[in-house]
Amino acid sequence: MKEITVEELFKLKEPIIIDIRSPIEFNDGAIPGAINVPLFSDEERQEVGTIYKHEGQAAAKWKAMEFVSPKIPVLLKTIKSYQRSGELVIHCWRGGMRSKAVVTFLEFAGIYAWRLLGGYKEYRHYILEKIPTNIPNQAVVLHGMTGVGKTEVLKILEKRGYPVLDLEEMAGHRGSIFGTIGLGDGHNQKTFDSLLYKGLQEIKESEYFLVEAESKRIGKAVQPEELMDVKFKGVNIYIHSSLEQRVKHLVSEYVLKYEQEAWYHDKICLGIEKVLKRVKDVEIRKRLMETLHEKNYQEMITILLEQYYDPRYDYARQEYEGEFFDIFAENPIDAAVKISAKLDELSFQPFLAANKQ
């Protein structure tokens, strides 16, 4: 039986990773790019576990065989359908009986695959150990009031070849009370860590990286201390835009794309409910409730910026030790051009990673 370590897995060129864990395990955290071909359904896995607990290993194995036997032809056919030029790698939770059984079935069918030693558990242990040591030594941190388009600026700079860590994308969250609008429920810690490791791998030859100024927690995910330390000591670029432009950007980002969706107004109501718990001014609370009732989202955004987000922003800035450079921009494209010029002045050159070309 061919076996491969997690470290060796990362050296393979475009491997086809088949995760045979149950859907609930897969959805809780997976190797980026892995394909879920479950050996057991969630209910079957739970039943086998219950039998193991109450009747022992032998009885659990027998029940597992009863579940799996009828599925073998379809299982093998499904895995075979994903075969391309890359190496086939099979894994389960900890590289135990499930992956051994599937690799054996595949070998009988003339399909040769690697079994990942230690499974997903070992993969997770490996990336958590490696993330702190893979962070480049220097950060260029983008600051700016809500609505200046920091994420959009990062994406433009990334396309121009700069090394970027888009932490909001990794977290599936925009880092605010309304941060999951249009993005689902956001990513959990396991998914964030996997995407962070992948992002660090993509810029591993760079001495620095561009990143947005975020609080330590982004939605459900928490950034590692080592990353926060590098950011706090980094070079800081503060983007300034007019209130009018910021409102326009946020309406485009949060309103126009989604306001016709059935779920939209309810989600805005939940967000405003959270804001109202933190706003003491009776007049502001009243105005926010009026805009909510009228579905006047543009006016709502203006009030939120002036009365809620902006007063909180400068406090967060105090944690950053490095020098600040101010950029005055009309929009994110203008900001990206000016930041690119500033980076050139500061001797931060674009970095075109081979695996991004």
C-alpha positions as CSV (number, residue, x, y, z in Angstrom):
1,M,0.0,0.0,0.0
2,K,1.4,3.4,-1.0
3,E,1.6,5.8,1.9
4,I,2.5,9.5,1.9
5,T,3.1,12.0,4.7
6,V,1.5,15.5,4.9
7,E,4.9,17.1,4.1
8,E,5.2,14.9,1.0
9,L,1.6,15.7,0.0
10,F,2.5,19.4,-0.3
11,K,5.4,18.6,-2.6
12,L,3.0,16.9,-5.1
13,K,2.0,18.9,-8.2
14,E,-1.8,19.3,-8.3
15,P,-2.7,16.1,-6.4
16,I,-6.3,14.9,-6.5
17,I,-7.2,14.7,-2.8
18,I,-10.2,12.5,-1.9
19,D,-11.7,13.0,1.5
20,I,-13.7,10.0,2.5
21,R,-15.0,11.3,5.8
22,S,-18.7,11.8,6.3
23,P,-20.2,15.1,5.1
24,I,-20.5,16.6,8.6
25,E,-16.7,16.0,9.2
26,F,-15.8,17.4,5.8
27,N,-18.0,20.5,6.3
28,D,-16.3,21.1,9.7
29,G,-12.9,21.5,8.0
30,A,-11.1,20.1,5.0
31,I,-7.9,20.4,3.0
32,P,-8.5,23.1,0.4
33,G,-9.4,21.6,-2.9
34,A,-10.3,18.2,-1.5
35,I,-13.2,16.3,-2.9
36,N,-15.7,14.7,-0.5
37,V,-16.6,11.1,-1.5
38,P,-18.0,9.8,1.9
39,L,-17.7,6.2,2.8
40,F,-20.5,6.6,5.4
41,S,-23.4,9.1,5.6
42,D,-23.5,11.1,8.8
43,E,-26.2,8.8,10.2
44,E,-24.2,5.7,9.4
45,R,-21.1,7.1,11.0
46,Q,-23.0,7.9,14.1
47,E,-24.5,4.4,14.3
48,V,-21.1,2.7,13.8
49,G,-19.7,4.9,16.6
50,T,-22.6,4.0,18.9
51,I,-22.1,0.3,18.3
52,Y,-18.4,0.6,18.9
53,K,-19.1,2.3,22.2
54,H,-21.7,-0.2,23.5
55,E,-20.8,-3.5,21.8
56,G,-17.1,-3.2,20.9
57,Q,-14.8,-3.1,17.9
58,A,-15.8,-6.3,16.2
59,A,-19.5,-5.5,16.2
60,A,-18.8,-2.0,14.8
61,K,-16.6,-3.4,12.0
62,W,-19.3,-5.8,11.0
63,K,-21.9,-3.0,10.9
64,A,-19.5,-0.8,8.9
65,M,-19.0,-3.7,6.4
66,E,-22.8,-4.0,6.0
67,F,-23.0,-0.3,5.2
68,V,-20.1,-0.1,2.8
69,S,-20.4,-3.4,0.8
70,P,-23.3,-2.3,-1.4
71,K,-21.6,1.0,-2.1
72,I,-18.2,-0.2,-3.3
73,P,-18.9,-0.2,-7.1
74,V,-20.4,3.3,-7.0
75,L,-17.7,4.5,-4.6
76,L,-14.9,3.3,-6.9
77,K,-16.5,4.6,-10.0
78,T,-16.9,8.0,-8.4
79,I,-13.3,8.2,-7.3
80,K,-12.2,7.0,-10.7
81,S,-14.2,9.8,-12.4
82,Y,-11.9,12.3,-10.6
83,Q,-8.7,10.7,-11.9
84,R,-6.7,13.2,-14.0
85,S,-3.0,13.6,-14.5
86,G,-2.2,14.3,-10.8
87,E,-1.6,11.8,-8.1
88,L,-4.6,10.4,-6.3
89,V,-4.5,10.8,-2.5
90,I,-7.1,9.2,-0.1
91,H,-7.6,10.3,3.5
92,C,-10.0,10.0,6.4
93,W,-9.9,11.5,9.9
94,R,-6.6,9.9,11.2
95,G,-5.5,7.6,8.4
96,G,-7.1,4.6,9.9
97,M,-9.5,1.8,8.7
98,R,-11.6,3.9,6.4
99,S,-8.7,5.1,4.2
100,K,-7.0,1.7,4.3
101,A,-10.2,0.0,3.1
102,V,-10.8,2.4,0.3
103,V,-7.1,2.3,-1.0
104,T,-7.3,-1.6,-0.9
105,F,-10.6,-1.6,-2.8
106,L,-9.0,0.8,-5.4
107,E,-5.9,-1.5,-5.8
108,F,-8.2,-4.5,-6.4
109,A,-9.8,-2.4,-9.2
110,G,-6.4,-1.5,-10.7
111,I,-6.4,2.1,-9.4
112,Y,-3.3,3.0,-7.4
113,A,-3.6,5.8,-4.8
114,W,-1.7,7.1,-1.9
115,R,-3.0,6.9,1.6
116,L,-2.4,10.0,3.7
117,L,-0.6,9.0,6.9
118,G,-2.4,10.4,10.0
119,G,-5.3,11.7,7.8
120,Y,-6.9,15.1,8.3
121,K,-5.9,15.2,12.0
122,E,-2.2,15.1,11.0
123,Y,-2.7,17.6,8.3
124,R,-4.3,20.1,10.8
125,H,-1.5,19.5,13.3
126,Y,1.1,20.1,10.5
127,I,-0.3,23.4,9.3
128,L,-0.8,24.8,12.8
129,E,2.8,24.1,13.5
130,K,4.0,25.6,10.2
131,I,1.8,28.8,10.0
132,P,3.9,30.8,12.6
133,T,7.2,30.0,10.8
134,N,5.8,30.8,7.3
135,I,4.8,34.4,8.0
136,P,7.1,36.9,6.2
137,N,9.1,39.2,8.4
138,Q,7.4,42.4,7.4
139,A,3.8,43.6,6.8
140,V,2.4,46.6,4.9
141,V,-0.9,47.2,6.6
142,L,-3.8,49.0,4.9
143,H,-5.9,51.2,7.2
144,G,-8.9,53.5,6.5
145,M,-12.4,54.2,7.7
146,T,-15.2,51.7,6.8
147,G,-16.1,52.0,3.1
148,V,-12.8,53.2,1.6
149,G,-12.6,49.8,-0.1
150,K,-9.5,48.3,1.6
151,T,-10.4,44.8,0.4
152,E,-10.9,45.9,-3.2
153,V,-7.6,47.7,-3.1
154,L,-5.9,44.5,-1.9
155,K,-7.4,42.6,-4.7
156,I,-6.2,45.1,-7.3
157,L,-2.7,45.1,-5.9
158,E,-2.7,41.2,-5.8
159,K,-3.6,41.2,-9.5
160,R,-0.6,43.5,-10.1
161,G,1.7,40.9,-8.5
162,Y,2.0,42.1,-4.9
163,P,2.1,39.5,-2.1
164,V,-1.3,39.7,-0.4
165,L,-3.1,38.0,2.5
166,D,-6.8,38.6,2.1
167,L,-7.9,37.6,5.7
168,E,-11.5,38.6,5.2
169,E,-11.8,36.2,2.3
170,M,-10.2,33.5,4.4
171,A,-12.7,34.1,7.2
172,G,-15.6,34.4,4.8
173,H,-16.5,37.6,6.6
174,R,-16.0,41.3,6.0
175,G,-15.1,42.1,9.6
176,S,-18.1,44.1,10.6
177,I,-21.6,43.6,12.1
178,F,-22.9,43.2,8.6
179,G,-19.9,41.2,7.5
180,T,-21.6,38.0,6.3
181,I,-24.2,39.6,4.0
182,G,-24.0,37.7,0.7
183,L,-21.3,35.4,2.1
184,G,-23.3,32.7,3.9
185,D,-22.4,32.0,7.6
186,G,-18.7,32.7,7.4
187,H,-15.8,30.2,7.8
188,N,-14.9,28.4,11.0
189,Q,-11.5,28.4,12.6
190,K,-10.4,25.2,10.8
191,T,-11.3,26.5,7.4
192,F,-9.6,29.9,8.1
193,D,-6.4,28.1,9.2
194,S,-6.3,26.0,6.1
195,L,-6.8,29.0,3.8
196,L,-4.2,31.0,5.8
197,Y,-1.6,28.2,5.4
198,K,-2.4,28.0,1.7
199,G,-2.1,31.8,1.3
200,L,1.2,31.8,3.1
201,Q,2.5,29.0,0.8
202,E,1.6,31.2,-2.2
203,I,3.8,34.1,-1.0
204,K,6.5,32.0,0.7
205,E,9.4,33.5,-1.4
206,S,8.4,37.1,-0.4
207,E,10.0,39.1,2.4
208,Y,6.8,41.0,3.1
209,F,3.1,40.9,2.5
210,L,0.1,43.3,2.2
211,V,-2.8,42.9,4.6
212,E,-5.8,44.8,5.9
213,A,-5.9,46.2,9.4
214,E,-8.3,43.9,11.2
215,S,-9.2,43.2,14.8
216,K,-7.8,39.8,16.0
217,R,-11.2,38.1,15.5
218,I,-12.8,38.2,12.0
219,G,-16.2,36.7,12.2
220,K,-15.8,33.2,13.7
221,A,-12.0,33.0,13.1
222,V,-9.1,34.3,15.2
223,Q,-5.8,35.3,13.7
224,P,-2.6,33.8,15.2
225,E,-0.7,35.9,17.7
226,E,2.4,35.7,15.5
227,L,0.6,37.3,12.6
228,M,-0.8,40.1,14.8
229,D,2.7,40.8,16.1
230,V,4.1,41.2,12.6
231,K,1.2,43.5,11.6
232,F,1.5,45.7,14.7
233,K,5.1,46.3,13.9
234,G,4.6,46.8,10.1
235,V,4.5,49.8,7.7
236,N,1.1,51.4,7.8
237,I,-0.7,53.0,4.9
238,Y,-3.9,55.0,5.7
239,I,-6.4,55.4,2.9
240,H,-8.6,58.5,3.1
241,S,-11.8,58.9,0.9
242,S,-14.7,61.3,1.1
243,L,-17.8,60.3,3.1
244,E,-19.8,60.5,-0.2
245,Q,-17.5,58.1,-1.9
246,R,-17.5,55.7,1.1
247,V,-21.3,55.6,1.2
248,K,-21.4,55.0,-2.6
249,H,-18.9,52.1,-2.2
250,L,-20.9,50.5,0.7
251,V,-24.2,50.8,-1.1
252,S,-22.6,49.0,-4.1
253,E,-21.0,46.4,-1.9
254,Y,-23.8,45.7,0.6
255,V,-27.1,46.9,-0.9
256,L,-27.4,46.9,-4.7
257,K,-26.2,43.2,-5.0
258,Y,-28.6,41.8,-2.5
259,E,-31.6,44.1,-1.6
260,Q,-34.0,42.1,-3.8
261,E,-33.2,38.9,-2.0
262,A,-35.9,37.6,0.3
263,W,-33.5,37.2,3.3
264,Y,-31.9,40.7,2.9
265,H,-34.1,42.9,5.1
266,D,-34.2,40.4,7.9
267,K,-30.4,40.2,8.0
268,I,-30.2,44.0,8.1
269,C,-32.7,44.1,11.0
270,L,-30.5,41.7,12.9
271,G,-27.4,43.8,12.3
272,I,-29.2,47.0,13.4
273,E,-30.5,45.3,16.5
274,K,-26.8,44.6,17.5
275,V,-25.9,48.2,16.7
276,L,-28.7,49.6,18.8
277,K,-27.4,47.8,21.9
278,R,-24.2,49.8,21.6
279,V,-25.7,53.2,20.7
280,K,-26.9,55.3,23.7
281,D,-28.0,58.5,21.8
282,V,-31.8,58.4,21.6
283,E,-32.0,60.6,18.5
284,I,-29.5,58.4,16.6
285,R,-31.4,55.3,17.6
286,K,-34.6,56.8,16.4
287,R,-33.1,57.8,13.0
288,L,-31.7,54.3,12.5
289,M,-35.1,52.8,13.2
290,E,-36.7,55.2,10.7
291,T,-34.3,54.3,7.9
292,L,-34.8,50.6,8.7
293,H,-38.6,51.0,8.5
294,E,-38.4,53.0,5.2
295,K,-35.7,50.6,3.8
296,N,-33.6,53.7,3.2
297,Y,-30.3,51.9,3.2
298,Q,-28.2,54.7,1.8
299,E,-29.2,57.1,4.7
300,M,-28.8,54.2,7.2
301,I,-25.2,53.7,6.0
302,T,-24.4,57.4,6.3
303,I,-25.7,57.5,9.9
304,L,-23.8,54.2,10.7
305,L,-20.5,55.7,9.4
306,E,-20.7,59.1,11.0
307,Q,-22.2,58.0,14.4
308,Y,-21.0,54.4,14.9
309,Y,-18.0,53.1,12.8
310,D,-15.9,56.3,12.4
311,P,-15.7,57.2,16.1
312,R,-14.5,53.6,16.9
313,Y,-11.8,53.5,14.2
314,D,-9.0,55.7,15.5
315,Y,-8.9,53.8,18.8
316,A,-8.0,50.6,17.0
317,R,-5.2,52.4,15.1
318,Q,-3.3,53.0,18.4
319,E,-2.2,49.4,18.5
320,Y,0.1,49.8,15.5
321,E,3.6,50.9,16.3
322,G,5.1,51.6,12.8
323,E,5.1,54.8,10.7
324,F,1.8,55.9,9.0
325,F,1.7,57.1,5.4
326,D,-1.5,58.9,4.3
327,I,-3.0,58.3,0.9
328,F,-5.9,60.5,-0.4
329,A,-7.9,58.6,-3.0
330,E,-11.1,59.2,-5.0
331,N,-11.9,55.4,-5.2
332,P,-10.2,52.0,-4.7
333,I,-8.5,52.1,-8.2
334,D,-7.0,55.5,-7.4
335,A,-5.9,54.2,-4.0
336,A,-4.2,51.2,-5.6
337,V,-2.3,53.4,-8.0
338,K,-1.1,55.7,-5.2
339,I,-0.2,52.8,-2.9
340,S,1.8,51.1,-5.6
341,A,3.8,54.3,-6.1
342,K,4.3,54.6,-2.3
343,L,5.4,50.9,-2.1
344,D,7.9,51.6,-4.9
345,E,9.2,54.6,-3.0
346,L,9.6,52.4,0.1
347,S,11.4,49.7,-2.0
348,F,8.6,47.1,-1.7
349,Q,8.6,45.5,-5.2
350,P,5.8,43.4,-6.7
351,F,6.2,39.7,-6.2
352,L,4.9,37.3,-8.9
353,A,4.7,33.9,-7.2
354,A,5.3,31.1,-9.6
355,N,2.1,29.3,-8.5
356,K,0.0,32.4,-9.2
357,Q,1.1,32.9,-12.7
